[in-house]
Amino acid sequence: MSSTKIFDILKKGDLRGFECVKTSMDVGFAARYLLQAPPLPSVPNLPKPALPPMPAVPTLPQPTLPPLPSLPTIPTVPKVTFPPLPSIPSIPTIPTTIPSIPFLSPPPGN
């Protein structure tokens, strides 16, 4: 199939599967055109302008600050004394062994 027939089919839009073929052919034509184009002119070297020297920065007078005021002394706070706490009653001890109940105990093993 010649390229003109492919382009005619693609222009009609009958076959959508040939979109990538058309795109690759367009890119190929563009690349060939760029290879055949005359070279671009070179960029001329421009002279660098001479800048005037920067003016000197004037020195500003240093401001004088007043001295910081002294901190006031903190007054002493009287110590507070609390009355002693009442004694805590002792907690009775809980027995750790379970007493045996006769009707729940197993019979003695002879």
Phi and psi restraints in degrees (range 20) as a CNS / XPLOR table:
assign (resid 1 and name C) (resid 2 and name N)
       (resid 2 and name CA) (resid 2 and name C) 1.0 -78.4 20.0 2
assign (resid 2 and name N) (resid 2 and name CA)
       (resid 2 and name C) (resid 3 and name N) 1.0 163.0 20.0 2
assign (resid 2 and name C) (resid 3 and name N)
       (resid 3 and name CA) (resid 3 and name C) 1.0 -67.2 20.0 2
assign (resid 3 and name N) (resid 3 and name CA)
       (resid 3 and name C) (resid 4 and name N) 1.0 -29.7 20.0 2
assign (resid 3 and name C) (resid 4 and name N)
       (resid 4 and name CA) (resid 4 and name C) 1.0 -66.9 20.0 2
assign (resid 4 and name N) (resid 4 and name CA)
       (resid 4 and name C) (resid 5 and name N) 1.0 -37.4 20.0 2
assign (resid 4 and name C) (resid 5 and name N)
       (resid 5 and name CA) (resid 5 and name C) 1.0 -67.0 20.0 2
assign (resid 5 and name N) (resid 5 and name CA)
       (resid 5 and name C) (resid 6 and name N) 1.0 -39.3 20.0 2
assign (resid 5 and name C) (resid 6 and name N)
       (resid 6 and name CA) (resid 6 and name C) 1.0 -62.6 20.0 2
assign (resid 6 and name N) (resid 6 and name CA)
       (resid 6 and name C) (resid 7 and name N) 1.0 -43.4 20.0 2
assign (resid 6 and name C) (resid 7 and name N)
       (resid 7 and name CA) (resid 7 and name C) 1.0 -66.3 20.0 2
assign (resid 7 and name N) (resid 7 and name CA)
       (resid 7 and name C) (resid 8 and name N) 1.0 -35.6 20.0 2
assign (resid 7 and name C) (resid 8 and name N)
       (resid 8 and name CA) (resid 8 and name C) 1.0 -63.8 20.0 2
assign (resid 8 and name N) (resid 8 and name CA)
       (resid 8 and name C) (resid 9 and name N) 1.0 -41.4 20.0 2
assign (resid 8 and name C) (resid 9 and name N)
       (resid 9 and name CA) (resid 9 and name C) 1.0 -65.9 20.0 2
assign (resid 9 and name N) (resid 9 and name CA)
       (resid 9 and name C) (resid 10 and name N) 1.0 -42.6 20.0 2
assign (resid 9 and name C) (resid 10 and name N)
       (resid 10 and name CA) (resid 10 and name C) 1.0 -67.3 20.0 2
assign (resid 10 and name N) (resid 10 and name CA)
       (resid 10 and name C) (resid 11 and name N) 1.0 -35.4 20.0 2
assign (resid 10 and name C) (resid 11 and name N)
       (resid 11 and name CA) (resid 11 and name C) 1.0 -66.8 20.0 2
assign (resid 11 and name N) (resid 11 and name CA)
       (resid 11 and name C) (resid 12 and name N) 1.0 -34.9 20.0 2
assign (resid 11 and name C) (resid 12 and name N)
       (resid 12 and name CA) (resid 12 and name C) 1.0 -73.1 20.0 2
assign (resid 12 and name N) (resid 12 and name CA)
       (resid 12 and name C) (resid 13 and name N) 1.0 -23.0 20.0 2
assign (resid 12 and name C) (resid 13 and name N)
       (resid 13 and name CA) (resid 13 and name C) 1.0 80.2 20.0 2
assign (resid 13 and name N) (resid 13 and name CA)
       (resid 13 and name C) (resid 14 and name N) 1.0 21.8 20.0 2
assign (resid 13 and name C) (resid 14 and name N)
       (resid 14 and name CA) (resid 14 and name C) 1.0 -71.4 20.0 2
assign (resid 14 and name N) (resid 14 and name CA)
       (resid 14 and name C) (resid 15 and name N) 1.0 -41.5 20.0 2
assign (resid 14 and name C) (resid 15 and name N)
       (resid 15 and name CA) (resid 15 and name C) 1.0 -115.3 20.0 2
assign (resid 15 and name N) (resid 15 and name CA)
       (resid 15 and name C) (resid 16 and name N) 1.0 109.6 20.0 2
assign (resid 15 and name C) (resid 16 and name N)
       (resid 16 and name CA) (resid 16 and name C) 1.0 -77.7 20.0 2
assign (resid 16 and name N) (resid 16 and name CA)
       (resid 16 and name C) (resid 17 and name N) 1.0 -18.4 20.0 2
assign (resid 16 and name C) (resid 17 and name N)
       (resid 17 and name CA) (resid 17 and name C) 1.0 -68.3 20.0 2
assign (resid 17 and name N) (resid 17 and name CA)
       (resid 17 and name C) (resid 18 and name N) 1.0 -16.4 20.0 2
assign (resid 17 and name C) (resid 18 and name N)
       (resid 18 and name CA) (resid 18 and name C) 1.0 -91.1 20.0 2
assign (resid 18 and name N) (resid 18 and name CA)
       (resid 18 and name C) (resid 19 and name N) 1.0 9.1 20.0 2
assign (resid 18 and name C) (resid 19 and name N)
       (resid 19 and name CA) (resid 19 and name C) 1.0 -58.9 20.0 2
assign (resid 19 and name N) (resid 19 and name CA)
       (resid 19 and name C) (resid 20 and name N) 1.0 -43.0 20.0 2
assign (resid 19 and name C) (resid 20 and name N)
       (resid 20 and name CA) (resid 20 and name C) 1.0 -67.8 20.0 2
assign (resid 20 and name N) (resid 20 and name CA)
       (resid 20 and name C) (resid 21 and name N) 1.0 -31.4 20.0 2
assign (resid 20 and name C) (resid 21 and name N)
       (resid 21 and name CA) (resid 21 and name C) 1.0 -66.6 20.0 2
assign (resid 21 and name N) (resid 21 and name CA)
       (resid 21 and name C) (resid 22 and name N) 1.0 -44.6 20.0 2
assign (resid 21 and name C) (resid 22 and name N)
       (resid 22 and name CA) (resid 22 and name C) 1.0 -63.5 20.0 2
assign (resid 22 and name N) (resid 22 and name CA)
       (resid 22 and name C) (resid 23 and name N) 1.0 -42.7 20.0 2
assign (resid 22 and name C) (resid 23 and name N)
       (resid 23 and name CA) (resid 23 and name C) 1.0 -63.5 20.0 2
assign (resid 23 and name N) (resid 23 and name CA)
       (resid 23 and name C) (resid 24 and name N) 1.0 -44.2 20.0 2
assign (resid 23 and name C) (resid 24 and name N)
       (resid 24 and name CA) (resid 24 and name C) 1.0 -67.1 20.0 2
assign (resid 24 and name N) (resid 24 and name CA)
       (resid 24 and name C) (resid 25 and name N) 1.0 -32.8 20.0 2
assign (resid 24 and name C) (resid 25 and name N)
       (resid 25 and name CA) (resid 25 and name C) 1.0 -70.3 20.0 2
assign (resid 25 and name N) (resid 25 and name CA)
       (resid 25 and name C) (resid 26 and name N) 1.0 -39.1 20.0 2
assign (resid 25 and name C) (resid 26 and name N)
       (resid 26 and name CA) (resid 26 and name C) 1.0 -62.2 20.0 2
assign (resid 26 and name N) (resid 26 and name CA)
       (resid 26 and name C) (resid 27 and name N) 1.0 -41.9 20.0 2
assign (resid 26 and name C) (resid 27 and name N)
       (resid 27 and name CA) (resid 27 and name C) 1.0 -65.3 20.0 2
assign (resid 27 and name N) (resid 27 and name CA)
       (resid 27 and name C) (resid 28 and name N) 1.0 -39.7 20.0 2
assign (resid 27 and name C) (resid 28 and name N)
       (resid 28 and name CA) (resid 28 and name C) 1.0 -62.6 20.0 2
assign (resid 28 and name N) (resid 28 and name CA)
       (resid 28 and name C) (resid 29 and name N) 1.0 -42.8 20.0 2
assign (resid 28 and name C) (resid 29 and name N)
       (resid 29 and name CA) (resid 29 and name C) 1.0 -64.1 20.0 2
assign (resid 29 and name N) (resid 29 and name CA)
       (resid 29 and name C) (resid 30 and name N) 1.0 -40.0 20.0 2
assign (resid 29 and name C) (resid 30 and name N)
       (resid 30 and name CA) (resid 30 and name C) 1.0 -65.5 20.0 2
assign (resid 30 and name N) (resid 30 and name CA)
       (resid 30 and name C) (resid 31 and name N) 1.0 -41.1 20.0 2
assign (resid 30 and name C) (resid 31 and name N)
       (resid 31 and name CA) (resid 31 and name C) 1.0 -64.9 20.0 2
assign (resid 31 and name N) (resid 31 and name CA)
       (resid 31 and name C) (resid 32 and name N) 1.0 -41.4 20.0 2
assign (resid 31 and name C) (resid 32 and name N)
       (resid 32 and name CA) (resid 32 and name C) 1.0 -63.8 20.0 2
assign (resid 32 and name N) (resid 32 and name CA)
       (resid 32 and name C) (resid 33 and name N) 1.0 -39.8 20.0 2
assign (resid 32 and name C) (resid 33 and name N)
       (resid 33 and name CA) (resid 33 and name C) 1.0 -63.0 20.0 2
assign (resid 33 and name N) (resid 33 and name CA)
       (resid 33 and name C) (resid 34 and name N) 1.0 -42.5 20.0 2
assign (resid 33 and name C) (resid 34 and name N)
       (resid 34 and name CA) (resid 34 and name C) 1.0 -66.8 20.0 2
assign (resid 34 and name N) (resid 34 and name CA)
       (resid 34 and name C) (resid 35 and name N) 1.0 -34.6 20.0 2
assign (resid 34 and name C) (resid 35 and name N)
       (resid 35 and name CA) (resid 35 and name C) 1.0 -69.1 20.0 2
assign (resid 35 and name N) (resid 35 and name CA)
       (resid 35 and name C) (resid 36 and name N) 1.0 -30.7 20.0 2
assign (resid 35 and name C) (resid 36 and name N)
       (resid 36 and name CA) (resid 36 and name C) 1.0 -88.2 20.0 2
assign (resid 36 and name N) (resid 36 and name CA)
       (resid 36 and name C) (resid 37 and name N) 1.0 -10.6 20.0 2
assign (resid 36 and name C) (resid 37 and name N)
       (resid 37 and name CA) (resid 37 and name C) 1.0 -72.2 20.0 2
assign (resid 37 and name N) (resid 37 and name CA)
       (resid 37 and name C) (resid 38 and name N) 1.0 150.3 20.0 2
assign (resid 37 and name C) (resid 38 and name N)
       (resid 38 and name CA) (resid 38 and name C) 1.0 -66.5 20.0 2
assign (resid 38 and name N) (resid 38 and name CA)
       (resid 38 and name C) (resid 39 and name N) 1.0 154.3 20.0 2
assign (resid 38 and name C) (resid 39 and name N)
       (resid 39 and name CA) (resid 39 and name C) 1.0 -66.2 20.0 2
assign (resid 39 and name N) (resid 39 and name CA)
       (resid 39 and name C) (resid 40 and name N) 1.0 152.2 20.0 2
assign (resid 39 and name C) (resid 40 and name N)
       (resid 40 and name CA) (resid 40 and name C) 1.0 -74.3 20.0 2
assign (resid 40 and name N) (resid 40 and name CA)
       (resid 40 and name C) (resid 41 and name N) 1.0 148.0 20.0 2
assign (resid 40 and name C) (resid 41 and name N)
       (resid 41 and name CA) (resid 41 and name C) 1.0 -66.6 20.0 2
assign (resid 41 and name N) (resid 41 and name CA)
       (resid 41 and name C) (resid 42 and name N) 1.0 149.4 20.0 2
assign (resid 41 and name C) (resid 42 and name N)
       (resid 42 and name CA) (resid 42 and name C) 1.0 -75.4 20.0 2
assign (resid 42 and name N) (resid 42 and name CA)
       (resid 42 and name C) (resid 43 and name N) 1.0 153.6 20.0 2
assign (resid 42 and name C) (resid 43 and name N)
       (resid 43 and name CA) (resid 43 and name C) 1.0 -80.1 20.0 2
assign (resid 43 and name N) (resid 43 and name CA)
       (resid 43 and name C) (resid 44 and name N) 1.0 126.0 20.0 2
assign (resid 43 and name C) (resid 44 and name N)
       (resid 44 and name CA) (resid 44 and name C) 1.0 -69.9 20.0 2
assign (resid 44 and name N) (resid 44 and name CA)
       (resid 44 and name C) (resid 45 and name N) 1.0 149.1 20.0 2
assign (resid 44 and name C) (resid 45 and name N)
       (resid 45 and name CA) (resid 45 and name C) 1.0 -78.3 20.0 2
assign (resid 45 and name N) (resid 45 and name CA)
       (resid 45 and name C) (resid 46 and name N) 1.0 120.6 20.0 2
assign (resid 45 and name C) (resid 46 and name N)
       (resid 46 and name CA) (resid 46 and name C) 1.0 -89.5 20.0 2
assign (resid 46 and name N) (resid 46 and name CA)
       (resid 46 and name C) (resid 47 and name N) 1.0 142.9 20.0 2
assign (resid 46 and name C) (resid 47 and name N)
       (resid 47 and name CA) (resid 47 and name C) 1.0 -69.9 20.0 2
assign (resid 47 and name N) (resid 47 and name CA)
       (resid 47 and name C) (resid 48 and name N) 1.0 143.4 20.0 2
assign (resid 47 and name C) (resid 48 and name N)
       (resid 48 and name CA) (resid 48 and name C) 1.0 -83.7 20.0 2
assign (resid 48 and name N) (resid 48 and name CA)
       (resid 48 and name C) (resid 49 and name N) 1.0 126.2 20.0 2
assign (resid 48 and name C) (resid 49 and name N)
       (resid 49 and name CA) (resid 49 and name C) 1.0 -70.5 20.0 2
assign (resid 49 and name N) (resid 49 and name CA)
       (resid 49 and name C) (resid 50 and name N) 1.0 144.5 20.0 2
assign (resid 49 and name C) (resid 50 and name N)
       (resid 50 and name CA) (resid 50 and name C) 1.0 -84.9 20.0 2
assign (resid 50 and name N) (resid 50 and name CA)
       (resid 50 and name C) (resid 51 and name N) 1.0 123.1 20.0 2
assign (resid 50 and name C) (resid 51 and name N)
       (resid 51 and name CA) (resid 51 and name C) 1.0 -89.1 20.0 2
assign (resid 51 and name N) (resid 51 and name CA)
       (resid 51 and name C) (resid 52 and name N) 1.0 142.5 20.0 2
assign (resid 51 and name C) (resid 52 and name N)
       (resid 52 and name CA) (resid 52 and name C) 1.0 -68.6 20.0 2
assign (resid 52 and name N) (resid 52 and name CA)
       (resid 52 and name C) (resid 53 and name N) 1.0 153.8 20.0 2
assign (resid 52 and name C) (resid 53 and name N)
       (resid 53 and name CA) (resid 53 and name C) 1.0 -65.6 20.0 2
assign (resid 53 and name N) (resid 53 and name CA)
       (resid 53 and name C) (resid 54 and name N) 1.0 151.0 20.0 2
assign (resid 53 and name C) (resid 54 and name N)
       (resid 54 and name CA) (resid 54 and name C) 1.0 -72.2 20.0 2
assign (resid 54 and name N) (resid 54 and name CA)
       (resid 54 and name C) (resid 55 and name N) 1.0 140.5 20.0 2
assign (resid 54 and name C) (resid 55 and name N)
       (resid 55 and name CA) (resid 55 and name C) 1.0 -69.1 20.0 2
assign (resid 55 and name N) (resid 55 and name CA)
       (resid 55 and name C) (resid 56 and name N) 1.0 152.4 20.0 2
assign (resid 55 and name C) (resid 56 and name N)
       (resid 56 and name CA) (resid 56 and name C) 1.0 -70.0 20.0 2
assign (resid 56 and name N) (resid 56 and name CA)
       (resid 56 and name C) (resid 57 and name N) 1.0 143.8 20.0 2
assign (resid 56 and name C) (resid 57 and name N)
       (resid 57 and name CA) (resid 57 and name C) 1.0 -80.3 20.0 2
assign (resid 57 and name N) (resid 57 and name CA)
       (resid 57 and name C) (resid 58 and name N) 1.0 125.1 20.0 2
assign (resid 57 and name C) (resid 58 and name N)
       (resid 58 and name CA) (resid 58 and name C) 1.0 -69.7 20.0 2
assign (resid 58 and name N) (resid 58 and name CA)
       (resid 58 and name C) (resid 59 and name N) 1.0 146.4 20.0 2
assign (resid 58 and name C) (resid 59 and name N)
       (resid 59 and name CA) (resid 59 and name C) 1.0 -85.6 20.0 2
assign (resid 59 and name N) (resid 59 and name CA)
       (resid 59 and name C) (resid 60 and name N) 1.0 131.1 20.0 2
assign (resid 59 and name C) (resid 60 and name N)
       (resid 60 and name CA) (resid 60 and name C) 1.0 -92.0 20.0 2
assign (resid 60 and name N) (resid 60 and name CA)
       (resid 60 and name C) (resid 61 and name N) 1.0 148.0 20.0 2
assign (resid 60 and name C) (resid 61 and name N)
       (resid 61 and name CA) (resid 61 and name C) 1.0 -67.6 20.0 2
assign (resid 61 and name N) (resid 61 and name CA)
       (resid 61 and name C) (resid 62 and name N) 1.0 140.7 20.0 2
assign (resid 61 and name C) (resid 62 and name N)
       (resid 62 and name CA) (resid 62 and name C) 1.0 -80.6 20.0 2
assign (resid 62 and name N) (resid 62 and name CA)
       (resid 62 and name C) (resid 63 and name N) 1.0 127.8 20.0 2
assign (resid 62 and name C) (resid 63 and name N)
       (resid 63 and name CA) (resid 63 and name C) 1.0 -72.6 20.0 2
assign (resid 63 and name N) (resid 63 and name CA)
       (resid 63 and name C) (resid 64 and name N) 1.0 147.0 20.0 2
assign (resid 63 and name C) (resid 64 and name N)
       (resid 64 and name CA) (resid 64 and name C) 1.0 -97.5 20.0 2
assign (resid 64 and name N) (resid 64 and name CA)
       (resid 64 and name C) (resid 65 and name N) 1.0 128.1 20.0 2
assign (resid 64 and name C) (resid 65 and name N)
       (resid 65 and name CA) (resid 65 and name C) 1.0 -97.9 20.0 2
assign (resid 65 and name N) (resid 65 and name CA)
       (resid 65 and name C) (resid 66 and name N) 1.0 144.3 20.0 2
assign (resid 65 and name C) (resid 66 and name N)
       (resid 66 and name CA) (resid 66 and name C) 1.0 -69.9 20.0 2
assign (resid 66 and name N) (resid 66 and name CA)
       (resid 66 and name C) (resid 67 and name N) 1.0 152.8 20.0 2
assign (resid 66 and name C) (resid 67 and name N)
       (resid 67 and name CA) (resid 67 and name C) 1.0 -66.3 20.0 2
assign (resid 67 and name N) (resid 67 and name CA)
       (resid 67 and name C) (resid 68 and name N) 1.0 152.4 20.0 2
assign (resid 67 and name C) (resid 68 and name N)
       (resid 68 and name CA) (resid 68 and name C) 1.0 -71.3 20.0 2
assign (resid 68 and name N) (resid 68 and name CA)
       (resid 68 and name C) (resid 69 and name N) 1.0 142.4 20.0 2
assign (resid 68 and name C) (resid 69 and name N)
       (resid 69 and name CA) (resid 69 and name C) 1.0 -69.7 20.0 2
assign (resid 69 and name N) (resid 69 and name CA)
       (resid 69 and name C) (resid 70 and name N) 1.0 151.7 20.0 2
assign (resid 69 and name C) (resid 70 and name N)
       (resid 70 and name CA) (resid 70 and name C) 1.0 -74.3 20.0 2
assign (resid 70 and name N) (resid 70 and name CA)
       (resid 70 and name C) (resid 71 and name N) 1.0 148.6 20.0 2
assign (resid 70 and name C) (resid 71 and name N)
       (resid 71 and name CA) (resid 71 and name C) 1.0 -75.2 20.0 2
assign (resid 71 and name N) (resid 71 and name CA)
       (resid 71 and name C) (resid 72 and name N) 1.0 141.6 20.0 2
assign (resid 71 and name C) (resid 72 and name N)
       (resid 72 and name CA) (resid 72 and name C) 1.0 -70.7 20.0 2
assign (resid 72 and name N) (resid 72 and name CA)
       (resid 72 and name C) (resid 73 and name N) 1.0 152.9 20.0 2
assign (resid 72 and name C) (resid 73 and name N)
       (resid 73 and name CA) (resid 73 and name C) 1.0 -78.6 20.0 2
assign (resid 73 and name N) (resid 73 and name CA)
       (resid 73 and name C) (resid 74 and name N) 1.0 142.2 20.0 2
assign (resid 73 and name C) (resid 74 and name N)
       (resid 74 and name CA) (resid 74 and name C) 1.0 -86.1 20.0 2
assign (resid 74 and name N) (resid 74 and name CA)
       (resid 74 and name C) (resid 75 and name N) 1.0 129.5 20.0 2
assign (resid 74 and name C) (resid 75 and name N)
       (resid 75 and name CA) (resid 75 and name C) 1.0 -68.3 20.0 2
assign (resid 75 and name N) (resid 75 and name CA)
       (resid 75 and name C) (resid 76 and name N) 1.0 150.8 20.0 2
assign (resid 75 and name C) (resid 76 and name N)
       (resid 76 and name CA) (resid 76 and name C) 1.0 -78.9 20.0 2
assign (resid 76 and name N) (resid 76 and name CA)
       (resid 76 and name C) (resid 77 and name N) 1.0 139.3 20.0 2
assign (resid 76 and name C) (resid 77 and name N)
       (resid 77 and name CA) (resid 77 and name C) 1.0 -96.7 20.0 2
assign (resid 77 and name N) (resid 77 and name CA)
       (resid 77 and name C) (resid 78 and name N) 1.0 133.5 20.0 2
assign (resid 77 and name C) (resid 78 and name N)
       (resid 78 and name CA) (resid 78 and name C) 1.0 -65.4 20.0 2
assign (resid 78 and name N) (resid 78 and name CA)
       (resid 78 and name C) (resid 79 and name N) 1.0 145.6 20.0 2
assign (resid 78 and name C) (resid 79 and name N)
       (resid 79 and name CA) (resid 79 and name C) 1.0 -79.1 20.0 2
assign (resid 79 and name N) (resid 79 and name CA)
       (resid 79 and name C) (resid 80 and name N) 1.0 135.2 20.0 2
assign (resid 79 and name C) (resid 80 and name N)
       (resid 80 and name CA) (resid 80 and name C) 1.0 -93.7 20.0 2
assign (resid 80 and name N) (resid 80 and name CA)
       (resid 80 and name C) (resid 81 and name N) 1.0 132.9 20.0 2
assign (resid 80 and name C) (resid 81 and name N)
       (resid 81 and name CA) (resid 81 and name C) 1.0 -111.7 20.0 2
assign (resid 81 and name N) (resid 81 and name CA)
       (resid 81 and name C) (resid 82 and name N) 1.0 134.3 20.0 2
assign (resid 81 and name C) (resid 82 and name N)
       (resid 82 and name CA) (resid 82 and name C) 1.0 -104.8 20.0 2
assign (resid 82 and name N) (resid 82 and name CA)
       (resid 82 and name C) (resid 83 and name N) 1.0 149.5 20.0 2
assign (resid 82 and name C) (resid 83 and name N)
       (resid 83 and name CA) (resid 83 and name C) 1.0 -69.0 20.0 2
assign (resid 83 and name N) (resid 83 and name CA)
       (resid 83 and name C) (resid 84 and name N) 1.0 156.0 20.0 2
assign (resid 83 and name C) (resid 84 and name N)
       (resid 84 and name CA) (resid 84 and name C) 1.0 -65.8 20.0 2
assign (resid 84 and name N) (resid 84 and name CA)
       (resid 84 and name C) (resid 85 and name N) 1.0 149.9 20.0 2
assign (resid 84 and name C) (resid 85 and name N)
       (resid 85 and name CA) (resid 85 and name C) 1.0 -74.9 20.0 2
assign (resid 85 and name N) (resid 85 and name CA)
       (resid 85 and name C) (resid 86 and name N) 1.0 148.6 20.0 2
assign (resid 85 and name C) (resid 86 and name N)
       (resid 86 and name CA) (resid 86 and name C) 1.0 -66.5 20.0 2
assign (resid 86 and name N) (resid 86 and name CA)
       (resid 86 and name C) (resid 87 and name N) 1.0 152.5 20.0 2
assign (resid 86 and name C) (resid 87 and name N)
       (resid 87 and name CA) (resid 87 and name C) 1.0 -70.5 20.0 2
assign (resid 87 and name N) (resid 87 and name CA)
       (resid 87 and name C) (resid 88 and name N) 1.0 141.8 20.0 2
assign (resid 87 and name C) (resid 88 and name N)
       (resid 88 and name CA) (resid 88 and name C) 1.0 -86.5 20.0 2
assign (resid 88 and name N) (resid 88 and name CA)
       (resid 88 and name C) (resid 89 and name N) 1.0 131.1 20.0 2
assign (resid 88 and name C) (resid 89 and name N)
       (resid 89 and name CA) (resid 89 and name C) 1.0 -64.6 20.0 2
assign (resid 89 and name N) (resid 89 and name CA)
       (resid 89 and name C) (resid 90 and name N) 1.0 147.9 20.0 2
assign (resid 89 and name C) (resid 90 and name N)
       (resid 90 and name CA) (resid 90 and name C) 1.0 -72.7 20.0 2
assign (resid 90 and name N) (resid 90 and name CA)
       (resid 90 and name C) (resid 91 and name N) 1.0 145.3 20.0 2
assign (resid 90 and name C) (resid 91 and name N)
       (resid 91 and name CA) (resid 91 and name C) 1.0 -87.7 20.0 2
assign (resid 91 and name N) (resid 91 and name CA)
       (resid 91 and name C) (resid 92 and name N) 1.0 131.2 20.0 2
assign (resid 91 and name C) (resid 92 and name N)
       (resid 92 and name CA) (resid 92 and name C) 1.0 -65.6 20.0 2
assign (resid 92 and name N) (resid 92 and name CA)
       (resid 92 and name C) (resid 93 and name N) 1.0 147.0 20.0 2
assign (resid 92 and name C) (resid 93 and name N)
       (resid 93 and name CA) (resid 93 and name C) 1.0 -77.6 20.0 2
assign (resid 93 and name N) (resid 93 and name CA)
       (resid 93 and name C) (resid 94 and name N) 1.0 143.1 20.0 2
assign (resid 93 and name C) (resid 94 and name N)
       (resid 94 and name CA) (resid 94 and name C) 1.0 -96.4 20.0 2
assign (resid 94 and name N) (resid 94 and name CA)
       (resid 94 and name C) (resid 95 and name N) 1.0 129.5 20.0 2
assign (resid 94 and name C) (resid 95 and name N)
       (resid 95 and name CA) (resid 95 and name C) 1.0 -65.1 20.0 2
assign (resid 95 and name N) (resid 95 and name CA)
       (resid 95 and name C) (resid 96 and name N) 1.0 140.5 20.0 2
assign (resid 95 and name C) (resid 96 and name N)
       (resid 96 and name CA) (resid 96 and name C) 1.0 -94.0 20.0 2
assign (resid 96 and name N) (resid 96 and name CA)
       (resid 96 and name C) (resid 97 and name N) 1.0 -13.5 20.0 2
assign (resid 96 and name C) (resid 97 and name N)
       (resid 97 and name CA) (resid 97 and name C) 1.0 -101.4 20.0 2
assign (resid 97 and name N) (resid 97 and name CA)
       (resid 97 and name C) (resid 98 and name N) 1.0 146.1 20.0 2
assign (resid 97 and name C) (resid 98 and name N)
       (resid 98 and name CA) (resid 98 and name C) 1.0 -90.9 20.0 2
assign (resid 98 and name N) (resid 98 and name CA)
       (resid 98 and name C) (resid 99 and name N) 1.0 127.6 20.0 2
assign (resid 98 and name C) (resid 99 and name N)
       (resid 99 and name CA) (resid 99 and name C) 1.0 -66.3 20.0 2
assign (resid 99 and name N) (resid 99 and name CA)
       (resid 99 and name C) (resid 100 and name N) 1.0 148.0 20.0 2
assign (resid 99 and name C) (resid 100 and name N)
       (resid 100 and name CA) (resid 100 and name C) 1.0 -82.4 20.0 2
assign (resid 100 and name N) (resid 100 and name CA)
       (resid 100 and name C) (resid 101 and name N) 1.0 133.8 20.0 2
assign (resid 100 and name C) (resid 101 and name N)
       (resid 101 and name CA) (resid 101 and name C) 1.0 -103.7 20.0 2
assign (resid 101 and name N) (resid 101 and name CA)
       (resid 101 and name C) (resid 102 and name N) 1.0 125.4 20.0 2
assign (resid 101 and name C) (resid 102 and name N)
       (resid 102 and name CA) (resid 102 and name C) 1.0 -56.8 20.0 2
assign (resid 102 and name N) (resid 102 and name CA)
       (resid 102 and name C) (resid 103 and name N) 1.0 -46.5 20.0 2
assign (resid 102 and name C) (resid 103 and name N)
       (resid 103 and name CA) (resid 103 and name C) 1.0 -77.2 20.0 2
assign (resid 103 and name N) (resid 103 and name CA)
       (resid 103 and name C) (resid 104 and name N) 1.0 -11.8 20.0 2
assign (resid 103 and name C) (resid 104 and name N)
       (resid 104 and name CA) (resid 104 and name C) 1.0 -99.6 20.0 2
assign (resid 104 and name N) (resid 104 and name CA)
       (resid 104 and name C) (resid 105 and name N) 1.0 -11.7 20.0 2
assign (resid 104 and name C) (resid 105 and name N)
       (resid 105 and name CA) (resid 105 and name C) 1.0 -77.1 20.0 2
assign (resid 105 and name N) (resid 105 and name CA)
       (resid 105 and name C) (resid 106 and name N) 1.0 148.5 20.0 2
assign (resid 105 and name C) (resid 106 and name N)
       (resid 106 and name CA) (resid 106 and name C) 1.0 -71.5 20.0 2
assign (resid 106 and name N) (resid 106 and name CA)
       (resid 106 and name C) (resid 107 and name N) 1.0 154.7 20.0 2
assign (resid 106 and name C) (resid 107 and name N)
       (resid 107 and name CA) (resid 107 and name C) 1.0 -65.6 20.0 2
assign (resid 107 and name N) (resid 107 and name CA)
       (resid 107 and name C) (resid 108 and name N) 1.0 148.3 20.0 2
assign (resid 107 and name C) (resid 108 and name N)
       (resid 108 and name CA) (resid 108 and name C) 1.0 -63.2 20.0 2
assign (resid 108 and name N) (resid 108 and name CA)
       (resid 108 and name C) (resid 109 and name N) 1.0 139.5 20.0 2
assign (resid 108 and name C) (resid 109 and name N)
       (resid 109 and name CA) (resid 109 and name C) 1.0 -90.4 20.0 2
assign (resid 109 and name N) (resid 109 and name CA)
       (resid 109 and name C) (resid 110 and name N) 1.0 110.4 20.0 2
